[in-house]
Amino acid sequence: MPPPSPQPRRTPSSIEIDPVCGPGHLEGWDPAESLGAPGAYPFTRGPYPDMYRGRLWTMRQYAGFGTAGDTNARFRALLAAGQTGLSVAFDLPTQLGLDSDDPRAAGEVGRVGVAVDTVDDLRFLFAGIPLGEVSTSMTINATAAILLVMYRLVAEEQGADPRRLRGTVQNDILKEYSARGTYLYPPRPSMRLVTDLIAYCAAEMPAWNPISVSGYHLREAGATAVQEVAFTLANALAYVEAARTAGLPLEDFAPRLSFFWNAHSHFFEEAAKFRAARRLWARLLRERTGTDDPDALRMRFHAQTAGSTLTAAQPEVNVVRTALQALAAVLGGAQSLHTNAYDEALGLPTEAAATLALRTQQVLAHESGVADTVDPLAGSYFVEWLTDRVEEEARRLLAEVDAVGGAVAAAESGLVRQAVEEAAYRQARRVESGEAVVVGVNRFTEPGPETKVPVSRPGAAVEGEQVARLVEWRRRRDAGAVAAAIEEVRRTAAGSGNLLYPIESAVRCGATVGEVSSALLDVFGRYRPVA
């Protein structure tokens, strides 16, 4: 037997791991202070007393490609397979406020998500799907306000009560400047849009989650687990501060805040991360606002398995990666979960691969026993010690963000982006050197040609079909009414009213995503990242 390696073992966040954890690692540790009961402050053990014994997590599969009709067919197939919530992926033009016939959209229409230009596209997207009965998550940020009011209008046409609609718009613009890049306006006017949407939901759609503060994309860009927690919670605190400054009472919006985390590959660090994030959020919100309202302090979150860990080499192995990542999310107490399909490193998931990803969740829920008791990891020397370490390191990074003036200033200065890029570089070097093992890529490779798997891609005619629909839509609408409504959007943007209401009026008249976005750009200007 070879001697043990003298090299220390570390998590991807560089937390050094001892060979054995025991009582000494929790010296001075107070279970009442650090754990509490499930459903009670500090919520380490979960946001609800009975967790999955009372209700399983919502099973979502992120889907969107081609036209609204194409995606509607996938939604129906997933719901028939047992999915319990919808999750919409939009194409890049929609995310960037470009209509499908904009020259800058050429080649991208319907490629990485569904193309939505008008409220009519959303009608087709949800045709035959009762929006009053399903929960819908929409991954949309810079144009979130436009898509939200479109969703409301379609739901009303179906007869649904807007006050009872359930779902989420991501609406987390700060992480776009640091990780993802689908921003339009500078950070401060973007923050106004975020808070206007929060206020609109509080008044018009109180069961809707107006924001999903997202660590997922920071992690996909290369952040460590600790950075994911710290920078995401810093953003969340900035949204809370902005909403309160705008005059919204904390109790009117904080209970509807939700979070979106990445379920990555280091099983124990990820499970500890979820527990630490939930506890740290409760503590931070209490410290900074003074609230003891459990509904405000209770973090609810969606998790998605890590797309950045999927490999094109030996793609079937991705099934195993996804299952372990999903298990970490469940043991960490997720309220909603998406499992990636094994073929996503090669293209859009096929229906068969997406169904297998859903079956992975169903096996966890109904065959593994993980839902039988609340927080089964509680009391583990290693897990509790690691949960504490993640929280401590995240607090240290939060102090750095606070020192530069908070999350908005950190986004403007590029501080977060630089930290994430450096972490991504360090990890890339570890993979290149073989220090970090990626099965099938830098170890346990197979000679010969790679296994061929079916790949789903949008048809060549998608862009032409979408543009034709858009041209016909413009021909049929009242152009004068649209022009007047768009001018009202500009006027409100230049003033101080809530922008969601003139945007809603413009959409009702037939305005497109691109037209509303252009009106706001006229007033706010376009953001250019700092060097």
N, C-alpha and C positions, 0 to 999 in steps of 0.2 A: 504494500500500500504506500503510495507516495506521501511525503510529508506535507502538512498543510502549507498553503501558500503564505509567505510573509506579507503579501500585499493586503492592505485592509479592504474589506468589502464596503461599498457605498451604494446608496440609492442613486437614482438619476439626478436627484437634487443635492448630491454630495454629502448626504448625512451618513456618517460612518456607523456601521452596524457591528456590534459586538458578536462574538461567536455564540454566546448564550445570554439570554435575558432572564433576569430573576427579580426577586423582591428589591434588591439594591437599586435597580433601575427606577423604581417607583418610590424611593425614599421620600417621605414627606408628602406623598401624593394623597389627596383627600377625595375619595369617591363621590362624596356628596357635592363637592365643588366642581370636580372635573367631569363627572358623569351625570349625576342626577337621575331622574326617572325618564323613560321614554315619553315624549310629548310635553316635557317640562324643561324650564331653563336649567342648564344652558343648551339643551337639545342635542347633546353629543350622541345620544342613543336613538335619535330620530325625532321628526316633528310631530308624530302622533303616538298616543299611548299603545295602540294595538298594531300599528304599522301594517304589514302584509296579511296578518290574520284577519284584519277588518276589511282591507281592500288591497288587491295586488296593484303594483305599479302599472301605469298606462303604457301599453306596448305600441310604439309608433315606429313606422318605417319612413324615413325621409325619401320623398319621391317627387320627381318633376322632370320632364323632358319633352322636347318637341312642342306640339300645340296643346291647348287646353283639353282637347278631345283625347289626345294620346294619354295625358296624365290622368284624366278622369277614368279611363279604362284601367290603369294601374291601381288607382285608389279603390275602385270597386273590387278588383281581384284581391287586394290586401285585406279589405274589410271582410270579404267572403272567407278568407283564410284565418280570420280570428283577430286581426289587428283591432285595437280599441281606441285609436286616435290617429288623426291625420297629421302629416308633417310635410309642408310644401317647400320644395326647392324652386327658386326662380332663376331664370337665365341671367347672364351678366348685364345685358342691356336693361332689363327691368330693374335690376339692383342699382344700376348707375343712372337711372332716370332717362334712358334713351328709348324712343319708340323704335319699333322693329324696322321701319323704313329709313331710319337715320343712317347716313353713310358709315358712321362710326360703329354701328351694330352689325355691319356686314360680316358674315361668317360665324357669328356668335348667337344668332337667334335660335332659341330652343336647344342649345347644345348641353349646357350644364344644369339646366332647369327648364321650367315651363315659361314660355313667353306670355306676358300679360301687358297689353297696351291699354285696354279699355275695360269698363265694368262688364261689357258683353263677354270678354274672355273669361272673366271670373264666373259668369253664369254657366258657360260651357264647362269650366273646370269642376264645378260642384253640381252639375246636373244630376238629378236623381239621388243626391246625397243630402239627407235632412240635417241642415246646419244647426237646427235647434236641438239635435240629439247627440251630435258628435263634438269632440274637442279638437280644435284645429290649431296647429302651430305653424307660423309662417316665418321663415328665416329671411327677414328683410329689415333693412336699417335706414339708409338715407331716404328711401321712398316709403318707409313704413306707414306714414300718415295717409298716403294715397291708397295703399293697399288695404289698410284697415277700414277706411270709409267705403271702399268698394265692397269689401266683405260684408259690412253691415247692410248695405243696400241690397245685396243679393239675398242675404238671410231674411230681410224684411219682405222681399218679394215672395219668399217661400212661406211666409206667415210666421216666422220666428220672432220672438220678443227680444229686441237688442239687449235688454237688461238681464236676460238669462243666457246669452251666448257665452260659451266657454272656449277658451283658447289663449293663445299668446302671439304677440308680435315681438320679434327680437328687440328692435328699437334701441340697440346698445351701440351708439355711434362712437364712443370713445375708443373702444378696442379696434375700430376700423383704422384709426390713425397709427396704431402701433403694430397691427398684425395682418389685417385682411385687405384693406385698401379700397373698399367700395364706399368711399365717402364722396360727397359732392361739395358741401359748404364748409367754411371754417368751423372750428370747434364750438365757438360761443353761439353763433346762430343755430348750429346743429343742436346744441343743448336746449335752446328755446323750443325747437320742434319736439324734442324728447319730452320736455315738461308740459308742452301744450297737449301732447297725446295722452300723457298720464292724467291731466286734468279732464280731458274729454272723456276718457274711460270712466273716471270716478263719477262723472255726471250722467253719462249716457249708457255705459256698458260696464256696470260695477262688478260683474262676475268674470270679466276678461282680465288677463294679466297684461298690463300695458308695457311691460319691459321684461326681457329675459337677459340678465346681466351675464355676459358670456366669457368664461375662461377657455372654452373649447378652442376658439380660433387662436388665442394666444399660445396655447399648447401645440396646436398644429403648426404654428410658425416657428416653434423651437423652444418655447418657455419650459422651464422645469415645473414640477408639481408645486413647489413652494412659490415660484413666480406666478404661476397660474392663480393661486389663492390670493396672494398679496395684491397683484395688480387688478384683479377682478373685483375684490372687495373695495379697493381704492376707488374704482369707477362707480361701484354701487353707492358708496358714501357721497360721491360727487352728485349723483342723481338725486339722492335724498336731500342734500343741501340745496340743490337747485329748485326742487319742487317746493321745499319749505320757504325759500326766498320768494318764490312766485305766489306764496300765500296759501298753499295747500296744507291742510292739517295732516299730520303724520298718519293718524288713524284712517284717513280717507284713501291713502294710497299704499302705505307700507305693507299691509297684509296681502296686496296683490302683486308685490314684487316677486319675481322668480329668478332662478339662476340656471345656468347651462354649463355643465362641467364635462371635461374630457375624461373618459375611462381609458387609461393608458396601460402599459404592459407590466410595470413592476407591481405585482398584485397587492402586496402589503402596504407599500407607500400610497397606492391609490385608495385603498379602503381607509387608511388613516387620514388621507387628504380630505375625503368627503366628511368624515367625522370632525376633523379639525376646522374645516371651513364653516360648517354649521355652527359649531361652538364659538368660533371667533366672530362670526357675524353677529350672533346674539350679544356677545360681550361688547363689541364695538358700537352697535346701535344703542345699547343701554348707556354706555359711557358718553356718547356724543350727543344724544338727544334726551337722555333721562327717562325714556319710556320704560314701563314695565309691562306693556301690553303684549301678552304672549302671541297674539296674532301678528303683531309687527315683528317680533323677535324671531319667529319661527321661520327658518329657511326651508323653502321647498325648491327642489331642483330636478331638472331633466339632465340625463347623461347620454352621451353617445360614445360608442367605442371609437378608438383612435384611427382615423383614416390614414394618418401619416405612417402607421406601422404596417399597413397592408403592402404586400410585396407582389410584383408581377411574376417573380420566380417562385415556382411551386405554389401557385395561388391557393390550392386546396388547404394548405397549412393555415391560411388566414381564418378558416373556420375555427381552429383551435385558439388562435389569438383572440378572436372576437368573443368566444365563449368565456375565456378567463377574464377578459376585460369587463364583460357584462356581469360576471359573478362578483367582481370587485365593486361594481356600482351598486348591485343589489345588497351586498353585505355592508356597503356604506350608506344605504338607506335612500336610494333614488325614488322619486315619485313618478318618474316617467323615463323611458329608456328606448333608445334606438340602437339596433345592432347592425353594423355594416355588413354588406354582402361580400363574399370572398372574391368576387371578380372586379371590384371597384378600382383596383390599381390598373386595370386594363380598359375600362370604359364604364358607361352607365350600367347599373346592375340589371341583369336579365330578370324576368319574372320568376324563374325557378330559383335563382340565387337569392333574390329578395325574400321569397317564401321560406327558404332554408334559414335565412337570418332571423326571420320571425319565429320559426320553429325552435331556434336556439333559446329564445326567451321563454317560449312555452314549456320547454323541457326544464329550464331552471325553475319556473314557477310551479309546475305541477308534478315533477318527478324527483327533484333534487332534495327537497325538504328544507331549503333555505328560508322559505316563508313561514315555517312552523313556529318560530320563536323570534322575538324582537332582539335585534343586535346581538347575534350569537358570538361576535368577537369580543364583546365587552369583558374586561377583566384580564385579557391576555397581557402578560408582561410586555411582550414585544409590541403589540398593537397600541397599547395605551402609551408606552414610552414614545413610539413613533408619532402618534397623534400629537403628543405634547411638543415634540421636536418640530414638526411641520408648523404648528401654531406659532412657536417661538420665532422661527426663521421668517415666517410670513409677517409677523409684527415688525421685525427688523426692517424688512423691505418697505413696509407701509410707512415707517418713520422717514425713510428716504424720500418717498413720494410727498409726504406732508411737508418735508423740509424745503421742497421747491415750490410749494403753494398748492398742492393737491393734484388730483388726477387730470384736470383740464390743463393746468400748466405743464404737467409731465408729458401730456400728449403733444402740446404745442412745441415743447423743447426737444422732443425726440428721445427723452430719457428712457421711456419704456421700450420703444422700438429698438434702441441700441442694446439694452439689456437682453432682450429676447434674441436679437441677432447674434450676440456673443454666445448665448447659451446654445443656440442652434449650431454655431460653428464648433464649439467644444464637443458637442455630441457627434457631429459629422466626423471630426477627427478620431473620436473613439471608435466609430464604426470602421473607418478606413484602416485604422491600426489593428483592428481585430479585438481590441479591449472590450468593446461592446459587441456581443454576438447577435447576429440576425440570421436565424436559421434559413438556409437555402440561398443566402446572399453572400455572406463572408465566411460561412462554415456550413458543413453538411450540404454542400451543393451537389447537384447531379450532373453527370456528363451527358452530352448529347442535346438535342433540341428540347425546348421547354414544352410542357404539356399544353396542348391547345384547348382552350375553353371558349364557349360561345361568348361573343361580345355584342352588346346592344349599343347601337348608335342611332341618332335621329336620322330620318330619311332625308335625302338630298332636296326633296320638295318642300320641307317644313318651312324654310324661310319665305319662299314664294307664296305659300298658302297663307302664312301669317300676315305678310305685307298686303296681300289682296284683301283679306278681311279688314285690315286697318283702313285701307283706302275706301272701301265700301262704307265702313262706319262713318268716316268723315263726310262722305257724300250725303248720307241720310240725316245727319244731325242738323240742328239749328246753329249755323256758324256764328250768327250775331249774338245769340245767348251765350255761347261758349266764350266768345271774345270778352263780353262784359263780365262773365264770372271769373275769367283769368285775370282781368284787370283788378277785380276785387281782391284776389289772392295777393297781387303785387301791393295794393294799397295797405292791406292788413300786415303784410311782411314789413313794410316800411314803418308801420305803427307799432302797436303793442297788444292788439287783440289776439285771441286764440285762433291759430291758423287752421285748426281742424275744421272749423265751421265753413269758412269760404272754400276750402278744399273739397269738402263734402258737396257744397252747392255746385262747384265746377264739375265734379264727377257726375252729379245728377244730370247736368246739362249735356254730358257727353265728352268732357275734356279727357285727354289721354295722360298717361303717366309722364310722357316726355314734355307735354305742354305745361303741366303744373310744375314740374321740376325746373323747366326753363324760366318760368315766371319767378320762382324763388331765387334762381341763380342771378337773375337781373338785379335783385335787391341785395342778396347776401354775398354774391361773388363766389368764385370757385377756389377751393383750398389747394394750395401748392405746398407740398411737404418741405420742411426745413432740410437743409443739406446735412 
